[in-house]
């Protein structure tokens, strides 16, 4: 099963990313595990300096921006 990690706090970009991830998952109809990491310490421990950050199966795919629904769908199809 695919594991998606959303690293971010409660900022507008972080909320947009979470919303886009949810919509992409719903549109694709795939089963994934979504983990939301909002602890600043946990985010810094990963070496992330800009939020939001998106990881798919442990691989960094977006930092400092909220990818579009279509971009997330394409990343999940790979």
Buried (B, 14 or more C-beta within 10 A) or exposed (E): EEEBBBBBBEEEBBBBBBEBBBBBBEEBEEEBEEEEBEEEEEBEEEEBEEBBBBBBEEEBBBBEBBBEBEBBBEBBEE
